[in-house]
Amino acid sequence: MNKTTVFSKHGQVFLTVAEHRSVVKASEVLGMKQSSISYHLSQLEKELNVPLLDRRTKPISLTPEGKLLFDELSYEQRHLTEFLSKLQQKNLHAPVIRFGIIESLSYSLGTDLIQCFFPRANI
């Protein structure tokens, strides 16, 4: 089994279908053809070697294995979203600021001007 499968497109498709309980709705949400949705679902089930959806019911229902996977992936997705939000709030990735200046001024004024506005800038 490919260890990144559930975090790839297959996993995204599965989560969307499971959330909406519909291949049709998932295809609209993801902007994909229904045949592509079905392909990703069947590939995921094949790679995991377990049925995830009961397609005989309308709306689609999850098998017990599908429910477990859905719960775990939903938890991980929420956890990752919260982590990325905290990461952005703490500004761990400082933005890169590019400062343009006319070439003739850059020799005499550019460095001083940048240091005035951005005292911690690495020039």
C-alpha positions in Angstrom: 0.0 0.0 0.0 1.1 3.5 -0.8 1.6 5.2 2.6 0.5 8.6 1.4 -2.7 7.4 -0.2 -5.1 8.7 2.4 -3.4 12.1 2.3 -3.5 12.3 -1.5 -6.3 13.0 -3.9 -7.9 9.6 -3.0 -8.3 10.8 0.6 -9.6 14.2 -0.3 -12.2 12.6 -2.6 -13.2 10.1 0.1 -13.6 12.8 2.7 -15.8 14.9 0.4 -18.0 11.9 -0.6 -18.3 10.9 3.0 -19.2 14.4 4.1 -21.9 14.8 1.5 -22.9 11.1 1.2 -23.1 11.6 -2.6 -20.8 11.1 -5.6 -22.8 13.7 -7.5 -22.4 16.4 -4.8 -18.7 15.5 -4.3 -18.2 15.9 -8.1 -19.7 19.4 -7.9 -17.8 20.4 -4.8 -14.4 19.2 -6.2 -15.1 20.2 -9.8 -14.4 16.6 -11.0 -16.3 14.2 -13.2 -18.3 11.5 -11.4 -16.2 8.9 -13.1 -13.1 10.4 -11.6 -14.7 10.4 -8.1 -15.6 6.7 -8.5 -12.1 6.0 -9.8 -10.4 7.6 -6.7 -12.8 5.8 -4.3 -12.2 2.4 -5.9 -8.4 2.9 -5.9 -8.5 3.8 -2.3 -10.6 0.8 -1.4 -8.3 -1.4 -3.5 -5.1 -0.1 -1.9 -6.5 -0.3 1.6 -8.2 -3.7 0.8 -11.4 -2.8 2.6 -14.8 -1.5 1.5 -15.3 2.1 2.6 -18.7 2.9 1.2 -22.0 1.0 0.8 -23.1 2.2 -2.6 -26.4 0.3 -2.5 -28.0 2.8 -0.3 -29.1 6.4 -1.1 -27.6 8.5 0.2 -24.3 6.5 0.2 -23.5 5.2 3.7 -20.1 4.4 5.2 -19.1 0.9 6.1 -17.7 0.4 9.6 -14.2 0.7 8.2 -15.2 3.8 6.2 -16.6 5.4 9.3 -13.3 4.8 11.2 -11.3 6.2 8.3 -13.6 9.2 8.0 -13.4 10.0 11.7 -9.6 9.7 11.7 -9.0 11.7 8.5 -11.5 14.4 9.7 -9.7 14.7 13.0 -6.3 14.9 11.3 -7.5 17.5 8.8 -8.9 19.7 11.7 -5.7 19.2 13.6 -3.6 20.2 10.6 -5.8 23.2 9.8 -5.5 24.4 13.4 -1.7 23.9 13.4 -1.3 25.8 10.2 -3.4 28.6 11.5 -1.3 28.9 14.6 1.8 28.8 12.6 0.6 31.7 10.5 -0.6 33.7 13.5 2.8 33.3 15.2 4.4 34.6 12.0 6.9 31.9 11.9 7.3 32.5 8.2 8.2 36.1 8.1 7.1 37.7 4.8 9.7 38.7 2.2 9.4 42.3 1.4 10.9 43.5 -1.9 11.6 47.2 -2.1 12.1 48.8 -5.5 14.1 52.0 -6.1 15.3 53.9 -9.1 18.8 52.7 -9.9 20.4 56.2 -9.8 19.1 56.6 -6.2 20.0 53.1 -5.1 23.7 53.9 -4.8 23.4 57.0 -2.6 20.1 56.6 -0.8 18.8 53.0 -1.2 20.5 51.3 1.7 19.9 54.1 4.1 16.2 54.3 3.1 15.7 50.6 3.6 17.4 50.6 6.9 15.3 53.5 8.1 12.1 51.7 7.3 13.2 48.2 8.2 15.9 48.4 10.9 16.2 44.6 11.2 16.5 44.1 7.4 19.4 42.0 6.2 21.0 44.0 3.4 
